[in-house]
C-alpha cells in the first residue's frame, strides 16, 4: 500500500493495488499508521539523518471474509477510516531511550 506524505491536515491517499492483490490472494490486510516519516525521510532524499520522533501503530486486520465480500473501494475506505481514527488517539508513551543496556 502506498501512502502520500502525511500532514495532520492532509488525508491519506492509497493506491488500490494492495487491496486488489489482497482480494486475489484472499489474505487479510493489516493497516499501519506511520507518523513523522515526512520529517525523518523527506521526499527526494535517500538517507535518514539525525534523530526523529516517529509513531508507528499496527492496527487490527481487515479479515479475509470481509475482503472477499467488499469492493476494493470499500476496503480502501475502511483502512483509511481505521488509520484516521488511530491518528486522533493519543500516542502511547514509551520509556525514554536510556541508551544500550550494559
Backbone as JSON Lines, residues from 0, in Angstrom:
{"i":0,"aa":"X","n":[0.86,-1.16,0.0],"ca":[0.0,0.0,0.0],"c":[0.91,1.22,0.0]}
{"i":1,"aa":"X","n":[0.65,2.13,-0.88],"ca":[1.44,3.34,-0.96],"c":[0.65,4.47,-0.31]}
{"i":2,"aa":"X","n":[1.33,5.28,0.47],"ca":[0.68,6.38,1.16],"c":[1.43,7.66,0.83]}
{"i":3,"aa":"X","n":[0.7,8.73,0.6],"ca":[1.35,10.02,0.38],"c":[1.91,10.52,1.69]}
{"i":4,"aa":"X","n":[2.76,11.54,1.63],"ca":[3.3,12.13,2.86],"c":[2.13,12.6,3.71]}
{"i":5,"aa":"X","n":[2.18,12.29,4.98],"ca":[1.06,12.6,5.87],"c":[1.34,13.89,6.63]}
{"i":6,"aa":"X","n":[0.41,14.78,6.56],"ca":[0.41,16.02,7.31],"c":[-0.9,15.99,8.09]}
{"i":7,"aa":"X","n":[-0.97,16.55,9.28],"ca":[-2.22,16.48,10.04],"c":[-3.44,16.98,9.27]}
{"i":8,"aa":"X","n":[-3.24,17.86,8.3],"ca":[-4.37,18.4,7.55],"c":[-4.59,17.69,6.22]}
{"i":9,"aa":"X","n":[-3.75,16.72,5.88],"ca":[-3.84,16.03,4.6],"c":[-4.43,14.65,4.81]}
{"i":10,"aa":"X","n":[-5.34,14.28,3.96],"ca":[-5.93,12.94,4.06],"c":[-5.0,11.91,3.45]}
{"i":11,"aa":"X","n":[-5.09,10.7,3.94],"ca":[-4.28,9.6,3.45],"c":[-4.8,9.19,2.08]}
{"i":12,"aa":"X","n":[-3.88,8.94,1.16],"ca":[-4.24,8.5,-0.18],"c":[-3.6,7.14,-0.41]}
{"i":13,"aa":"X","n":[-4.4,6.2,-0.85],"ca":[-3.91,4.85,-1.09],"c":[-3.91,4.53,-2.57]}
{"i":14,"aa":"X","n":[-3.0,3.67,-2.95],"ca":[-3.07,3.02,-4.24],"c":[-3.99,1.82,-4.05]}
{"i":15,"aa":"X","n":[-4.82,1.51,-5.02],"ca":[-5.73,0.36,-4.88],"c":[-5.03,-0.98,-5.05]}
{"i":16,"aa":"X","n":[-3.77,-0.96,-5.48],"ca":[-3.06,-2.2,-5.78],"c":[-3.02,-3.2,-4.64]}
{"i":17,"aa":"X","n":[-2.78,-2.72,-3.42],"ca":[-2.71,-3.63,-2.27],"c":[-4.05,-4.3,-2.02]}
{"i":18,"aa":"X","n":[-5.12,-3.56,-2.23],"ca":[-6.45,-4.11,-1.99],"c":[-6.84,-5.11,-3.07]}
{"i":19,"aa":"X","n":[-6.48,-4.82,-4.3],"ca":[-6.72,-5.75,-5.41],"c":[-5.92,-7.03,-5.17]}
{"i":20,"aa":"X","n":[-4.66,-6.9,-4.79],"ca":[-3.8,-8.06,-4.54],"c":[-4.34,-8.9,-3.38]}
{"i":21,"aa":"X","n":[-4.81,-8.23,-2.31],"ca":[-5.36,-8.96,-1.17],"c":[-6.61,-9.75,-1.55]}
{"i":22,"aa":"X","n":[-7.45,-9.15,-2.38],"ca":[-8.66,-9.86,-2.83],"c":[-8.28,-11.09,-3.66]}
{"i":23,"aa":"X","n":[-7.32,-10.91,-4.57],"ca":[-6.9,-12.04,-5.42],"c":[-6.25,-13.14,-4.61]}
{"i":24,"aa":"X","n":[-5.41,-12.75,-3.64],"ca":[-4.68,-13.73,-2.83],"c":[-5.52,-14.27,-1.67]}
{"i":25,"aa":"X","n":[-6.65,-13.6,-1.4],"ca":[-7.55,-13.99,-0.3],"c":[-6.81,-13.98,1.04]}
{"i":26,"aa":"X","n":[-6.13,-12.86,1.3],"ca":[-5.37,-12.69,2.55],"c":[-5.82,-11.42,3.26]}
{"i":27,"aa":"X","n":[-5.66,-11.35,4.57],"ca":[-6.03,-10.15,5.33],"c":[-5.14,-8.96,4.96]}
{"i":28,"aa":"X","n":[-5.66,-7.76,5.22],"ca":[-4.9,-6.52,5.09],"c":[-4.7,-5.98,6.5]}
{"i":29,"aa":"X","n":[-3.48,-5.59,6.81],"ca":[-3.18,-5.02,8.12],"c":[-2.8,-3.55,7.92]}
{"i":30,"aa":"X","n":[-3.73,-2.62,8.25],"ca":[-3.39,-1.2,8.12],"c":[-2.32,-0.81,9.14]}
{"i":31,"aa":"X","n":[-1.42,0.07,8.71],"ca":[-0.34,0.54,9.58],"c":[-0.31,2.06,9.53]}
{"i":32,"aa":"X","n":[-0.29,2.68,10.69],"ca":[-0.16,4.13,10.81],"c":[1.31,4.47,10.98]}
{"i":33,"aa":"X","n":[1.82,5.36,10.12],"ca":[3.19,5.86,10.23],"c":[3.11,7.38,10.3]}
{"i":34,"aa":"X","n":[3.55,7.95,11.4],"ca":[3.58,9.41,11.54],"c":[5.01,9.86,11.76]}
{"i":35,"aa":"X","n":[5.37,10.98,11.16],"ca":[6.69,11.54,11.33],"c":[7.67,11.13,10.24]}
{"i":36,"aa":"X","n":[7.25,10.28,9.32],"ca":[8.15,9.83,8.27],"c":[8.53,10.96,7.32]}
{"i":37,"aa":"X","n":[7.62,11.89,7.08],"ca":[7.91,13.0,6.18],"c":[9.05,13.87,6.68]}
{"i":38,"aa":"X","n":[9.17,14.01,8.0],"ca":[10.26,14.79,8.56],"c":[11.54,13.94,8.64]}
{"i":39,"aa":"X","n":[11.39,12.66,8.93],"ca":[12.56,11.78,9.07],"c":[13.18,11.46,7.71]}
{"i":40,"aa":"X","n":[12.32,11.3,6.71],"ca":[12.8,10.91,5.39],"c":[12.07,11.75,4.35]}
{"i":41,"aa":"X","n":[12.49,12.99,4.17],"ca":[11.79,13.9,3.26],"c":[11.78,13.37,1.83]}
{"i":42,"aa":"X","n":[10.74,13.68,1.07],"ca":[10.67,13.25,-0.32],"c":[11.9,13.73,-1.09]}
{"i":43,"aa":"X","n":[12.42,12.86,-1.95],"ca":[13.57,13.21,-2.77],"c":[14.91,12.93,-2.12]}
{"i":44,"aa":"X","n":[14.91,12.49,-0.86],"ca":[16.17,12.16,-0.2],"c":[16.34,10.65,-0.15]}
{"i":45,"aa":"X","n":[17.58,10.21,0.01],"ca":[17.86,8.78,0.03],"c":[18.27,8.28,1.41]}
{"i":46,"aa":"X","n":[18.58,9.21,2.32],"ca":[19.12,8.82,3.62],"c":[18.36,9.53,4.74]}
{"i":47,"aa":"X","n":[18.13,8.8,5.81],"ca":[17.55,9.4,7.01],"c":[18.72,9.85,7.87]}
{"i":48,"aa":"X","n":[18.73,11.13,8.23],"ca":[19.8,11.65,9.07],"c":[19.24,12.19,10.36]}
{"i":49,"aa":"X","n":[19.99,12.04,11.44],"ca":[19.57,12.58,12.73],"c":[18.53,11.71,13.41]}
{"i":50,"aa":"X","n":[18.04,12.23,14.52],"ca":[17.02,11.54,15.31],"c":[15.68,12.18,15.03]}
{"i":51,"aa":"X","n":[14.66,11.35,14.91],"ca":[13.31,11.84,14.62],"c":[12.31,11.06,15.44]}
{"i":52,"aa":"X","n":[11.28,11.75,15.86],"ca":[10.21,11.09,16.58],"c":[9.23,10.51,15.57]}
{"i":53,"aa":"X","n":[9.01,9.21,15.67],"ca":[8.09,8.51,14.79],"c":[7.0,7.85,15.61]}
{"i":54,"aa":"X","n":[5.86,7.7,15.02],"ca":[4.76,6.96,15.65],"c":[4.34,5.89,14.66]}
{"i":55,"aa":"X","n":[4.42,4.66,15.11],"ca":[4.04,3.52,14.27],"c":[3.0,2.72,15.04]}
{"i":56,"aa":"X","n":[1.87,2.48,14.41],"ca":[0.82,1.68,15.05],"c":[0.32,0.64,14.05]}
{"i":57,"aa":"X","n":[0.45,-0.63,14.41],"ca":[-0.08,-1.72,13.6],"c":[-1.51,-1.94,14.07]}
{"i":58,"aa":"X","n":[-2.45,-1.74,13.17],"ca":[-3.87,-1.78,13.51],"c":[-4.45,-3.17,13.25]}
{"i":59,"aa":"X","n":[-5.66,-3.37,13.73],"ca":[-6.33,-4.65,13.54],"c":[-6.53,-4.97,12.07]}
{"i":60,"aa":"X","n":[-6.42,-6.25,11.71],"ca":[-6.54,-6.62,10.31],"c":[-7.97,-6.5,9.77]}
{"i":61,"aa":"X","n":[-8.05,-6.29,8.48],"ca":[-9.31,-6.44,7.76],"c":[-9.32,-7.9,7.34]}
{"i":62,"aa":"X","n":[-10.22,-8.66,7.89],"ca":[-10.19,-10.11,7.74],"c":[-10.58,-10.58,6.34]}
{"i":63,"aa":"X","n":[-10.18,-11.79,6.04],"ca":[-10.36,-12.4,4.72],"c":[-11.81,-12.43,4.26]}
{"i":64,"aa":"X","n":[-12.74,-12.74,5.15],"ca":[-14.16,-12.81,4.74],"c":[-14.66,-11.44,4.29]}
{"i":65,"aa":"X","n":[-14.23,-10.38,4.96],"ca":[-14.64,-9.03,4.56],"c":[-13.97,-8.63,3.25]}
{"i":66,"aa":"X","n":[-12.73,-9.03,3.06],"ca":[-12.03,-8.73,1.81],"c":[-12.72,-9.4,0.63]}
{"i":67,"aa":"X","n":[-13.18,-10.63,0.83],"ca":[-13.89,-11.33,-0.24],"c":[-15.24,-10.69,-0.52]}
{"i":68,"aa":"X","n":[-15.88,-10.15,0.49],"ca":[-17.24,-9.62,0.38],"c":[-17.27,-8.19,-0.16]}
{"i":69,"aa":"X","n":[-16.34,-7.33,0.27],"ca":[-16.4,-5.9,-0.05],"c":[-15.64,-5.56,-1.33]}
{"i":70,"aa":"X","n":[-16.03,-4.47,-1.96],"ca":[-15.34,-3.95,-3.13],"c":[-14.03,-3.29,-2.71]}
{"i":71,"aa":"X","n":[-13.12,-3.17,-3.64],"ca":[-11.81,-2.54,-3.39],"c":[-11.99,-1.16,-2.79]}
{"i":72,"aa":"X","n":[-12.91,-0.38,-3.31],"ca":[-13.13,0.98,-2.82],"c":[-13.6,0.98,-1.36]}
{"i":73,"aa":"X","n":[-14.44,0.01,-0.99],"ca":[-14.91,-0.1,0.39],"c":[-13.76,-0.49,1.32]}
{"i":74,"aa":"X","n":[-12.9,-1.39,0.87],"ca":[-11.76,-1.81,1.68],"c":[-10.79,-0.65,1.9]}
{"i":75,"aa":"X","n":[-10.55,0.12,0.84],"ca":[-9.69,1.29,0.94],"c":[-10.27,2.29,1.94]}
{"i":76,"aa":"X","n":[-11.57,2.53,1.85],"ca":[-12.23,3.47,2.77],"c":[-12.15,2.97,4.21]}
{"i":77,"aa":"X","n":[-12.3,1.66,4.41],"ca":[-12.22,1.1,5.76],"c":[-10.81,1.26,6.33]}
{"i":78,"aa":"X","n":[-9.8,0.94,5.53],"ca":[-8.42,1.09,6.0],"c":[-8.13,2.56,6.33]}
{"i":79,"aa":"X","n":[-8.58,3.45,5.46],"ca":[-8.38,4.88,5.69],"c":[-9.06,5.32,6.99]}
{"i":80,"aa":"X","n":[-10.29,4.86,7.2],"ca":[-11.02,5.23,8.42],"c":[-10.31,4.72,9.67]}
{"i":81,"aa":"X","n":[-9.79,3.51,9.62],"ca":[-9.07,2.96,10.78],"c":[-7.81,3.77,11.08]}
{"i":82,"aa":"X","n":[-7.09,4.14,10.03],"ca":[-5.87,4.93,10.22],"c":[-6.21,6.31,10.75]}
{"i":83,"aa":"X","n":[-7.22,6.95,10.18],"ca":[-7.63,8.28,10.66],"c":[-8.07,8.22,12.12]}
{"i":84,"aa":"X","n":[-8.79,7.17,12.49],"ca":[-9.22,7.01,13.89],"c":[-8.0,6.87,14.79]}
{"i":85,"aa":"X","n":[-7.03,6.07,14.37],"ca":[-5.82,5.88,15.18],"c":[-5.02,7.17,15.29]}
{"i":86,"aa":"X","n":[-5.01,7.99,14.24],"ca":[-4.28,9.26,14.27],"c":[-4.85,10.2,15.33]}
{"i":87,"aa":"X","n":[-6.14,10.1,15.59],"ca":[-6.79,11.0,16.55],"c":[-6.59,10.56,17.99]}
{"i":88,"aa":"X","n":[-6.19,9.3,18.19],"ca":[-5.97,8.81,19.54],"c":[-4.59,9.25,20.02]}
{"i":89,"aa":"X","n":[-4.45,9.56,21.31],"ca":[-3.12,9.92,21.81],"c":[-2.17,8.74,21.69]}
{"i":90,"aa":"X","n":[-0.92,9.04,21.39],"ca":[0.09,8.0,21.28],"c":[0.41,7.44,22.66]}
{"i":91,"aa":"X","n":[0.65,6.16,22.72],"ca":[1.1,5.54,23.98],"c":[2.49,6.04,24.27]}
{"i":92,"aa":"X","n":[2.78,6.28,25.51],"ca":[4.09,6.79,25.9],"c":[5.04,5.62,26.13]}
{"i":93,"aa":"X","n":[6.16,5.66,25.42],"ca":[7.18,4.63,25.56],"c":[8.23,5.13,26.56]}
{"i":94,"aa":"X","n":[8.94,4.22,27.2],"ca":[10.0,4.66,28.11],"c":[11.06,5.45,27.35]}
{"i":95,"aa":"X","n":[11.67,6.4,28.01],"ca":[12.73,7.2,27.38],"c":[13.9,6.31,27.0]}
{"i":96,"aa":"X","n":[14.55,6.65,25.9],"ca":[15.72,5.9,25.45],"c":[16.88,6.23,26.39]}
{"i":97,"aa":"X","n":[17.37,5.22,27.07],"ca":[18.46,5.44,28.0],"c":[19.77,4.89,27.43]}
{"i":98,"aa":"X","n":[19.77,4.54,26.16],"ca":[20.98,4.01,25.54],"c":[21.04,2.51,25.63]}
{"i":99,"aa":"X","n":[22.12,1.92,25.13],"ca":[22.23,0.47,25.14],"c":[22.34,-0.09,26.56]}
{"i":100,"aa":"X","n":[21.84,-1.3,26.71],"ca":[21.92,-1.97,28.01],"c":[23.37,-2.33,28.31]}
{"i":101,"aa":"X","n":[23.71,-2.3,29.58],"ca":[25.1,-2.6,29.98],"c":[25.35,-4.07,29.99]}
